[in-house]
Amino acid sequence: MKIYAFLIPMLITIFLLTIKPEKIVEEKEVVEDKEKVSVILYKEDEILTLELEEYVKGVVACEMPASFELEALKAMAVASRTYALSKRVNNIIETNPSDQCYIGKTEMKEKWNDKYEYYYNIIETSVNETKNKYISYNDSTIKAFYFSTSNGYTENVESVFSENLEYLESVYSPWDINTKNYLQTIKIDVVDFNSKFNVNNLEVINIISRNDTNRVEKVIVNNIEYSGVEFRKILGLRSTDFDIEYNNETVTITTRGYGHGVGMSQYGANGMAKEGYTYEEILKYYYKNINILSV
C-alpha cells in the first residue's frame, strides 16, 4: 500500500446520493481534487458521502463505548481512520458495515438518549485531538485491525486472515480478563447443532489442537475437520478460544474473549488508558514497530 502523504480531509456538506455505488465510483463524481478524500458508505441503495473526520466520529461512536477513557477513544479514532485510509483508491474510500460500523447523529441520539450531548462531545474531542493521525509501517498505511476483547493475548494475523504482517503479532493483553465480554457460555440444542454442521447424528466433537495463544486451531465434528475460525463462524461464537461439552441433548460452549483477536483490543486499550497510558503508547503496544503520522 502507498503512503497517503499530503492528504487533506475534504470539508464538504453531508449529502445523500441515490445513484448505484458502482456508477458513482466508476465515474468518480464525488472527488475531483486529488488533495481531498471522500468516504462512501454503502447503505442499501443509497450512498452517504462524508468528510473523513466526520466519518471517524461515527465509527468511534459505533465501535467503542463512549464511556471508555479518552485515551482509549483517541486510540480508536486513529485505528479507525487508519483502517479507512488503507482502503483508499483514487481519493475515494469505500466502506460498509463489514469493514467498520458507522452511525450518524440520529443514531447517536437514539443510542445515548439524554446523554447524547455529553458523549458526543467526548467522541468529538477524541477525533479532534487526533485529527489526521494515522498509523504507518515501513512507509505504508497499515491494516489497523481491532476487536473487542482478547482471551489474555491478541492473535497473530496469519491465524485469522492468512496474511503475514509483521506489525500484527500476538501480544499479552491482561486488561481484558476481568471485563464483561471475557467469558460467555452458550447452550445449543443438538438438533440445531446437527443442522448447522449437516450431520444426522452427532457422535464426536473433539478439539484437536490449539495455537500459542490458546485459540483453537482444529476441531473435528464426527469425521469432518474444521479450523477454529470456520467453527466459530458456523456457530457465531464470540471467540476461537473455546471449550466444548456435549450430551445427547445439548452442546455447551464456553468462549473466552470477543472478536477475531487481531490488532488492538478495545477493552485492553481501555484498561491501559485507566493505568495512564497515552493513545500513542496504546497503539504502539498493539501494533508493533509502527509510526504515527499526519496525513
N, C-alpha and C positions, 0 to 999 in steps of 0.2 A: 504493500500500500504506500502511496505517496504521502509525504508530509503535507499538511494543509496550511502552508505558511501564508501570511498576509491575507487571511480570510477575515472579512469584515461582516459581522452579522447584519442581516438586512432589516431595516426598520420599515415595516410595512403594516398596513391595516389588515387585521384578520378578515378573511372573506371565504365564502363557500363557493365551490365550483361544482357544477353538476355534470361536467364532461367526464367521460370514462377515463380512468387513470392512465391507460395505455396511450391514449391520444395526447393527453397533456404532457406526459413525459417525453413522448416521441417528438412533439413539436416544440418542446422547451419554451412554452409560453409563460412560465412563471418567472424565470430569471434570465435576463439578458446581460446584466452587469456581472462580469466574471469575479468581481470582488465581493459579491453578495451570495447568500445562500438561502434556499427555501427548504423547509421541512414539509413534505407532503404526507398527510395522514390519510390512510385508506379507511373509509367507514362506509360500508355498504356500497352504494353507487355515488357517494359524494367524496370530494377531496377537500380537506381542510388544510390550507396553506398558512404557515406561521413563521414569524421571525424566530430564529434559533433559540434565543434566550427565553422567549415565551413558551416555546415547546419544552425546554428543560424544566421550567416551573411546573408544567403539567405532568411531566414524568416523575419528578421528585414527589409531587403530591400524591400520585397514584401508586408509586412503587415502594415508598418508605413511610412509616408512621410519622406524622407531623409532630408527634410528641417526643420524638427522638432528640438527642443532643444536637446542638447546632453544628458542631464539627463533623458529626456523622452525616448530617444532611448536606453539608458542604462537600464531603467526600462523594456522596451520592450524586450531587449535581455535576461534579467533574466526571465521574464514571459514566453517567447517562449522556452527557454532552459528547464524551469521547466515543462512546458506542455509536451514537448517531453519526458523528463525523467519519467513523470508519466505514460507513455505508454510502458516503458521498460520491456521486458520479455526476460530472458536468454541472457542478454547482447546485445539484438537487439531491436532497436526502429523502429517500423513500422509506417509510416505516409503517408498521401495522402492529396490532396488539401482541403478535407472537415475538416481535422484537423487544419493544418496551411498551408498557401500558401508559396511556395518557388520559388525563381528564381536564376539562375546561373549568371555568369559574362556576358554571351552573352545577356541574357535578361536585365540585368542591363544597359549594354551599349545602348541597344535599348530604354530603358526607360529614361535614363538620357542624352543621346547624348553627347554633348561637356562638360557636367558637370559630366561625369562618374568618372573621377579621383577624383574630389573634393568630390562627395557624397560617393564614395566607401571608401575613407579614413575616412570619418565621421562614416560610418557604422562599418568599421573595428575597429575604436577607441572605439566605444560603446561596441563592443563584447570583445575586448581585455581587456578593463578596468573592465569588469565584468566576466572575464574568470572563468569558473567552478562554478559560483554562481547560486544557486537555492533556491527556497522557500520551507520551511518546516513548518508543523503544527503538534504538538504532535508527533514528530519524524517520520513523513511521508511526502513524497513529495506531494504537493498539486496539485489539478487540477486548473491550473492557467488560468482560462477563462479570456478573454479580448474581447473588441469590440471597435467600432469606437467612437460613440458619445452618451452620455446619454440625457435624457429629463430633466436633472437637478438633477436626483437621479439615482444611479445604482439600479439594480433589485436583489431581494432575489433569490437565486439559485433554491429554490423549486418551484418558479413560472414558471420556464422555463424548468429545467432539472429533476424535480421530485426527487431531492436529498436533503438531509439535511446536509449541510456542513457549520459548524459554522463560518468558515473564509470568507464565501461569503455572507455576509449580506449587505443590502442596505445602501449606504452612500450618503450624499449630495455631488453633483458634479456641482457646479455653473459655472465652467470654460467652460463648453460645450455650454452654451446657445447662445452665440454670434458667434459661429463658422459656417462655410459654410454648414455643414451637419445637423444642428439642425432642420431646418424646410423644409418640402417639400410638395407640393400639386400636386396630380396627378388626372387626369380625365379618367374614364373608361367607354366606351360605354356600355349601359345597356345590349345590346345583348351579348357582351363579358362577362359581369359580370354574366348574367344568365347561360351562358355556363359553366363558372368555378364552379358555385355552383349547376349546374344541376337542374335549375328551369325553368319552361316555362314562367312565368310572375312574375317579381319582384313586390311584394306588400308591404313588410315591411323589413326595416333594422333598428334594434334598438340595441344600446349599453346598455346592462342590468346592468353591474357592472364594476367598476374599483377597483384596489387594492390601497394600501397605497402610491405607487409611481406613481399613476395616469395612470398606464398602464391598458389596457382593459383586464378584466378577462373573460367576457362572452358577446357575441353578437349574436343576432338572425336574421336569414335571412328567411323570410316567417315563417314557423313553425319549423325550424331546428335551434338548438342552437350549437354554436361553441365557443371554447375557443379563447381568443385573439391570442394565439400562432398559433392555427390552421388557423384562419382568415388571419393572417399576411403571413403564409406560402402559402396559396392558391393564394393570390394576389401578393406575392413577395414584400410586404411592407417593408419599412425601419425599422419600429418600431411597437411595440404593443401599443404605446401611439398615438392614432389617433382619429380624428373626421370625421364624415360622413355626407354628404349632397347628396340628390339624387332627380331626377325628372324622367320624362318619357324617357329621352334620355341618361342621364349621371349620373354616380356615382362619386362624388368628395370626395377624401380622403386627409386629411392633417395629416401628421405624424410629431412627434417631437422626435428627436434622430435618431440614425442609429446603428442597431445591436441588439443582444439579451439582452444587458443591464447588463449581469452578469460579475462581476470581475472588471478589470481595464479598465477605459475609456481611449482610446488613446488620444483623444483631451483634456480630462480632465488632463491627465498626462502632456501634453504639456503646458497647462495653468498653472499647478503647477510649472513646471520647469521654466517658464518665471518669476514666482514670487520668484524663488530662492530655491525651494525645491530640495533636492538631490534625486537620484533614489531610495535609500533605504527608504526615507521618503514617496515618492510616493507609493511604493509598500506596505508599512505598513499602508498607508491610505486606499487603496482599498482592501487589503487582511488583515483581522483582526487577531491580536494576532499571527502573524507568525514570524518565524526566517529566516534570510538569511544566508545560509551556503555555504560551498565549498565542491564539490564532491571530 
